[in-house]
Amino acid sequence: MMKNNNENPPPVPETLADVLASAESETQKTENVKIITEPLNFSLLLNALLKRPLDLLATIEENKSLPWKPLATLSILCLAIFGIVVGAFSGGTQFWAAPMKIILGLSFGALICLPSLYIFSCLSGIKASFQTVLGFLVCAISLLSLLLVGFAPVVWLFSTSSDSIAFFGMLCLILWLVCLSFGFKLINKAALHLGMKSSNHLKVWMIVFTLVTLQLPTTLRPIIGASNSLFHFEDKKFFLHHWLEQIV
């Protein structure tokens, strides 16, 4: 009995790239996001920021309420500890001036970049209210602050054993950029969950926010190193120019 030559040919096996793309797509569709029903106290926020950030953001969106008090307390406490360790490099007034400048600088930078974040979020196709966008910015800053305090022992070691302001400043810069990248990752993950169609607008905002957070320490200098003056507002400098001066 002859075989029918008109039978459908066997399916062509998928390439590895197709399989991985399909698996990633299915993972994103079936990602399990749960609303946190417990009261958002300090300890629960710590656990949620590190392990369940999307659950925390979904809870903020669902409840239409931002737990700003515990998040602000967590951020200020972590930034203060990190600032004290940075201030230990020079000692004296820097023990209180460095943490004050770090807290005020980051808070001011987030405040002036919040409107552009909301605008770029809307342009990216994200379906979220202004309060939700504020929520994942605050959560990103809290996560960033938590990571910074995790690096505080490393910073303390070099602040007490090295007198090179160029090396110590570069160390703090690298740690800042690393922690900032985790904050951006949280924002990007939240944007994907909220239906982001294109990430180009958010990438532009991330570049702008990075530049802002690099310029503010120069505006509020000195944060690392001693000085006869608490601020140098009258001497305006671009952060790259200021860094080159310190290296030279």
VOPAGU-2260 file (C-alpha; in pm, 1 decimal, decimal comma):
REM VOPAGU-2260
SITE   aa  ch    i         X         Y         Z
SITE  MET   A    0       0,0       0,0       0,0
SITE  MET   A    1     155,2     327,6    -113,2
SITE  LYS   A    2     194,2     626,7     120,3
SITE  ASN   A    3       8,4     943,9      44,9
SITE  ASN   A    4     261,4    1202,3     -68,6
SITE  ASN   A    5      12,2    1479,8       7,2
SITE  GLU   A    6      40,6    1431,7     381,8
SITE  ASN   A    7     153,8    1735,4     579,3
SITE  PRO   A    8     531,3    1738,9     633,1
SITE  PRO   A    9     655,8    1700,3     987,9
SITE  PRO   A   10     676,6    2029,0    1174,7
SITE  VAL   A   11    1010,9    2205,3    1164,9
SITE  PRO   A   12    1165,9    2203,5    1511,5
SITE  GLU   A   13    1187,4    2543,6    1676,9
SITE  THR   A   14    1521,9    2703,8    1721,8
SITE  LEU   A   15    1662,7    2758,2    2067,9
SITE  ALA   A   16    1598,2    3131,1    2039,3
SITE  ASP   A   17    1231,3    3067,6    1958,0
SITE  VAL   A   18    1196,4    2833,6    2253,5
SITE  LEU   A   19    1356,9    3081,8    2493,8
SITE  ALA   A   20    1147,2    3369,6    2359,0
SITE  SER   A   21     829,7    3165,3    2395,7
SITE  ALA   A   22     922,0    3062,0    2749,4
SITE  GLU   A   23     999,5    3420,7    2847,4
SITE  SER   A   24     668,5    3537,8    2704,2
SITE  GLU   A   25     476,2    3272,7    2895,3
SITE  THR   A   26     664,5    3359,1    3214,6
SITE  GLN   A   27     568,4    3723,3    3185,9
SITE  LYS   A   28     205,7    3631,0    3124,3
SITE  THR   A   29     183,3    3394,2    3419,2
SITE  GLU   A   30     390,5    3594,4    3666,0
SITE  ASN   A   31     214,2    3563,9    3996,6
SITE  VAL   A   32     151,5    3899,6    4159,4
SITE  LYS   A   33     -29,6    3895,4    4490,9
SITE  ILE   A   34    -182,7    4177,8    4687,2
SITE  ILE   A   35     -26,2    4212,3    5031,9
SITE  THR   A   36    -308,0    4194,1    5283,4
SITE  GLU   A   37     -95,4    4239,2    5595,3
SITE  PRO   A   38     -34,0    4588,7    5736,6
SITE  LEU   A   39     263,3    4745,4    5558,8
SITE  ASN   A   40     485,4    4790,8    5861,0
SITE  PHE   A   41     861,4    4848,0    5862,1
SITE  SER   A   42     971,8    4482,1    5862,6
SITE  LEU   A   43     720,9    4378,8    5594,8
SITE  LEU   A   44     838,6    4659,4    5367,5
SITE  LEU   A   45    1198,1    4541,8    5403,6
SITE  ASN   A   46    1101,0    4191,6    5295,4
SITE  ALA   A   47     875,6    4315,4    5013,2
SITE  LEU   A   48    1135,8    4551,1    4865,4
SITE  LEU   A   49    1398,7    4276,9    4848,3
SITE  LYS   A   50    1183,3    3976,3    4758,1
SITE  ARG   A   51     837,5    4090,0    4638,7
SITE  PRO   A   52     867,0    4439,5    4485,7
SITE  LEU   A   53     589,3    4381,1    4231,1
SITE  ASP   A   54     356,4    4265,4    4507,4
SITE  LEU   A   55     425,5    4589,2    4694,0
SITE  LEU   A   56     362,1    4801,9    4385,9
SITE  ALA   A   57      43,3    4608,7    4305,0
SITE  THR   A   58     -74,7    4665,7    4662,7
SITE  ILE   A   59     -11,8    5040,4    4631,8
SITE  GLU   A   60    -208,2    5045,1    4304,8
SITE  GLU   A   61    -492,4    4837,8    4451,2
SITE  ASN   A   62    -526,8    5033,5    4775,5
SITE  LYS   A   63    -468,8    5373,4    4610,5
SITE  SER   A   64    -253,9    5453,8    4910,7
SITE  LEU   A   65     121,5    5501,0    4947,1
SITE  PRO   A   66     278,7    5389,0    5279,0
SITE  TRP   A   67     503,7    5692,6    5270,3
SITE  LYS   A   68     581,4    5705,7    5643,6
SITE  PRO   A   69     758,4    5366,3    5673,6
SITE  LEU   A   70     918,0    5408,2    5327,8
SITE  ALA   A   71    1044,6    5756,6    5415,2
SITE  THR   A   72    1170,3    5636,4    5752,7
SITE  LEU   A   73    1354,1    5346,2    5589,4
SITE  SER   A   74    1513,3    5567,7    5322,3
SITE  ILE   A   75    1619,7    5843,3    5562,3
SITE  LEU   A   76    1763,3    5597,3    5813,6
SITE  CYS   A   77    1963,4    5407,2    5549,5
SITE  LEU   A   78    2090,3    5724,3    5379,8
SITE  ALA   A   79    2186,3    5871,7    5718,4
SITE  ILE   A   80    2392,4    5564,6    5808,6
SITE  PHE   A   81    2562,6    5567,7    5469,3
SITE  GLY   A   82    2626,8    5941,8    5499,9
SITE  ILE   A   83    2784,5    5905,9    5844,0
SITE  VAL   A   84    3020,1    5640,7    5706,7
SITE  VAL   A   85    3110,3    5868,6    5414,4
SITE  GLY   A   86    3161,8    6158,5    5656,1
SITE  ALA   A   87    3405,8    5945,8    5856,6
SITE  PHE   A   88    3659,1    5999,8    5576,2
SITE  SER   A   89    3715,9    6358,0    5695,3
SITE  GLY   A   90    3546,3    6357,9    6035,6
SITE  GLY   A   91    3448,1    6674,5    6218,3
SITE  THR   A   92    3142,8    6852,0    6079,0
SITE  GLN   A   93    3119,5    6597,4    5796,4
SITE  PHE   A   94    2974,5    6343,3    6039,8
SITE  TRP   A   95    2646,5    6536,7    6028,2
SITE  ALA   A   96    2690,0    6744,7    5712,1
SITE  ALA   A   97    2747,6    6450,9    5474,5
SITE  PRO   A   98    2431,1    6255,9    5571,0
SITE  MET   A   99    2225,5    6576,8    5568,5
SITE  LYS   A  100    2344,3    6665,3    5217,6
SITE  ILE   A  101    2292,3    6311,1    5085,3
SITE  ILE   A  102    1934,9    6296,7    5218,6
SITE  LEU   A  103    1840,0    6645,6    5100,1
SITE  GLY   A  104    2014,6    6603,3    4765,0
SITE  LEU   A  105    1848,6    6274,8    4675,2
SITE  SER   A  106    1507,9    6397,8    4795,8
SITE  PHE   A  107    1537,6    6716,1    4587,8
SITE  GLY   A  108    1657,8    6521,6    4283,1
SITE  ALA   A  109    1364,3    6280,1    4304,3
SITE  LEU   A  110    1120,2    6569,7    4348,2
SITE  ILE   A  111    1233,6    6764,6    4041,4
SITE  CYS   A  112    1246,2    6446,6    3827,2
SITE  LEU   A  113     903,3    6316,1    3932,3
SITE  PRO   A  114     698,6    6521,9    3678,6
SITE  SER   A  115     914,9    6403,8    3387,7
SITE  LEU   A  116     886,5    6043,7    3510,6
SITE  TYR   A  117     506,9    6066,7    3500,6
SITE  ILE   A  118     510,3    6224,8    3153,4
SITE  PHE   A  119     750,6    5965,9    3011,6
SITE  SER   A  120     549,0    5688,5    3176,0
SITE  CYS   A  121     237,5    5806,3    2994,4
SITE  LEU   A  122     430,0    5828,9    2665,2
SITE  SER   A  123     551,7    5471,9    2720,1
SITE  GLY   A  124     194,2    5345,3    2732,8
SITE  ILE   A  125     185,4    5279,4    3106,3
SITE  LYS   A  126    -165,8    5276,5    3246,9
SITE  ALA   A  127    -107,3    5417,0    3592,8
SITE  SER   A  128    -211,4    5714,0    3803,1
SITE  PHE   A  129      27,0    5983,2    3924,8
SITE  GLN   A  130      14,4    5829,6    4272,5
SITE  THR   A  131     121,7    5490,5    4135,2
SITE  VAL   A  132     415,2    5646,9    3948,8
SITE  LEU   A  133     510,5    5827,6    4269,8
SITE  GLY   A  134     482,9    5493,6    4448,6
SITE  PHE   A  135     731,3    5306,6    4234,3
SITE  LEU   A  136     974,1    5601,2    4242,5
SITE  VAL   A  137     960,6    5605,3    4623,7
SITE  CYS   A  138    1000,6    5225,9    4632,2
SITE  ALA   A  139    1301,0    5248,5    4398,4
SITE  ILE   A  140    1465,4    5509,7    4622,0
SITE  SER   A  141    1395,3    5295,5    4929,7
SITE  LEU   A  142    1554,9    4993,1    4761,2
SITE  LEU   A  143    1852,3    5205,4    4654,4
SITE  SER   A  144    1897,0    5333,8    5010,0
SITE  LEU   A  145    1875,0    4982,2    5150,0
SITE  LEU   A  146    2146,6    4861,8    4913,7
SITE  LEU   A  147    2368,6    5158,8    5001,8
SITE  VAL   A  148    2355,5    5075,2    5371,8
SITE  GLY   A  149    2447,6    4718,6    5277,9
SITE  PHE   A  150    2771,9    4853,9    5129,0
SITE  ALA   A  151    2835,5    5077,1    5432,7
SITE  PRO   A  152    3088,9    4837,4    5596,8
SITE  VAL   A  153    3298,1    4839,4    5276,9
SITE  VAL   A  154    3285,6    5218,9    5260,6
SITE  TRP   A  155    3375,5    5244,5    5630,3
SITE  LEU   A  156    3686,0    5029,1    5577,9
SITE  PHE   A  157    3826,3    5259,7    5310,9
SITE  SER   A  158    3710,4    5579,0    5481,7
SITE  THR   A  159    3920,6    5493,4    5787,2
SITE  SER   A  160    4219,4    5335,7    5613,1
SITE  SER   A  161    4272,5    5552,3    5301,7
SITE  ASP   A  162    4353,9    5920,0    5259,1
SITE  SER   A  163    4309,7    5933,4    4879,9
SITE  ILE   A  164    4005,5    6148,4    4811,6
SITE  ALA   A  165    4011,7    6052,9    4440,9
SITE  PHE   A  166    4001,6    5679,4    4515,3
SITE  PHE   A  167    3739,3    5713,0    4788,7
SITE  GLY   A  168    3522,7    5933,0    4569,1
SITE  MET   A  169    3548,3    5683,5    4282,1
SITE  LEU   A  170    3451,9    5400,5    4517,1
SITE  CYS   A  171    3140,8    5585,8    4633,5
SITE  LEU   A  172    3053,6    5672,2    4273,3
SITE  ILE   A  173    3075,0    5308,7    4159,9
SITE  LEU   A  174    2863,5    5188,7    4452,1
SITE  TRP   A  175    2609,1    5462,2    4383,2
SITE  LEU   A  176    2576,4    5363,2    4016,8
SITE  VAL   A  177    2540,1    4995,3    4108,6
SITE  CYS   A  178    2262,6    5068,7    4358,4
SITE  LEU   A  179    2099,8    5312,1    4116,2
SITE  SER   A  180    2084,7    5039,7    3851,3
SITE  PHE   A  181    1882,9    4818,8    4088,3
SITE  GLY   A  182    1640,7    5105,4    4146,9
SITE  PHE   A  183    1601,9    5150,6    3771,1
SITE  LYS   A  184    1546,0    4777,3    3732,1
SITE  LEU   A  185    1258,1    4797,9    3980,4
SITE  ILE   A  186    1102,6    5089,3    3790,4
SITE  ASN   A  187    1138,5    4905,5    3460,1
SITE  LYS   A  188     982,6    4589,5    3604,4
SITE  ALA   A  189     690,2    4790,3    3739,9
SITE  ALA   A  190     646,9    4961,6    3404,0
SITE  LEU   A  191     634,9    4625,6    3222,5
SITE  HIS   A  192     375,0    4500,8    3468,0
SITE  LEU   A  193     164,4    4811,9    3405,7
SITE  GLY   A  194     162,7    4761,5    3028,0
SITE  MET   A  195     465,7    4955,0    2900,6
SITE  LYS   A  196     479,4    4938,4    2520,2
SITE  SER   A  197     820,2    5099,0    2467,2
SITE  SER   A  198    1107,3    5147,0    2709,0
SITE  ASN   A  199    1280,6    5425,7    2514,7
SITE  HIS   A  200    1112,3    5707,8    2705,6
SITE  LEU   A  201    1198,9    5558,0    3043,8
SITE  LYS   A  202    1559,7    5506,0    2934,3
SITE  VAL   A  203    1584,1    5878,0    2857,8
SITE  TRP   A  204    1443,0    5957,8    3202,0
SITE  MET   A  205    1692,5    5722,7    3369,3
SITE  ILE   A  206    1980,8    5903,1    3198,0
SITE  VAL   A  207    1843,9    6239,8    3310,3
SITE  PHE   A  208    1796,1    6119,8    3668,4
SITE  THR   A  209    2150,3    5980,2    3675,1
SITE  LEU   A  210    2292,9    6314,0    3559,7
SITE  VAL   A  211    2086,4    6498,5    3821,1
SITE  THR   A  212    2210,7    6275,0    4102,8
SITE  LEU   A  213    2570,2    6325,3    3985,5
SITE  GLN   A  214    2540,7    6703,3    3965,0
SITE  LEU   A  215    2373,6    6751,5    4303,4
SITE  PRO   A  216    2673,0    6628,3    4511,7
SITE  THR   A  217    2889,2    6880,4    4324,8
SITE  THR   A  218    2636,2    7156,7    4394,0
SITE  LEU   A  219    2618,1    7059,2    4763,1
SITE  ARG   A  220    2992,3    6998,1    4799,1
SITE  PRO   A  221    3184,0    6915,0    5003,0
SITE  ILE   A  222    3037,9    6573,1    5083,8
SITE  ILE   A  223    3372,7    6393,2    5070,4
SITE  GLY   A  224    3666,9    6583,6    5212,6
SITE  ALA   A  225    3701,4    6879,5    5448,2
SITE  SER   A  226    3639,8    7244,3    5365,9
SITE  ASN   A  227    3630,3    7580,5    5539,4
SITE  SER   A  228    3280,4    7638,9    5403,3
SITE  LEU   A  229    2972,9    7419,9    5440,0
SITE  PHE   A  230    2851,6    7497,6    5083,7
SITE  HIS   A  231    3004,7    7642,7    4767,2
SITE  PHE   A  232    2698,3    7774,7    4589,5
SITE  GLU   A  233    2887,7    8079,2    4461,2
SITE  ASP   A  234    3139,0    7858,2    4275,0
SITE  LYS   A  235    2936,6    7682,4    4004,2
SITE  LYS   A  236    3092,6    7375,7    3845,9
SITE  PHE   A  237    2991,3    7086,3    3623,6
SITE  PHE   A  238    3047,0    6752,4    3800,7
SITE  LEU   A  239    3299,8    6623,6    3542,3
SITE  HIS   A  240    3503,1    6943,1    3577,9
SITE  HIS   A  241    3496,6    6911,0    3955,5
SITE  TRP   A  242    3604,1    6545,2    3942,9
SITE  LEU   A  243    3896,5    6623,1    3710,9
SITE  GLU   A  244    4013,3    6894,9    3947,8
SITE  GLN   A  245    4011,6    6652,2    4239,1
SITE  ILE   A  246    4201,2    6388,1    4042,8
SITE  VAL   A  247    4465,1    6633,4    3922,1
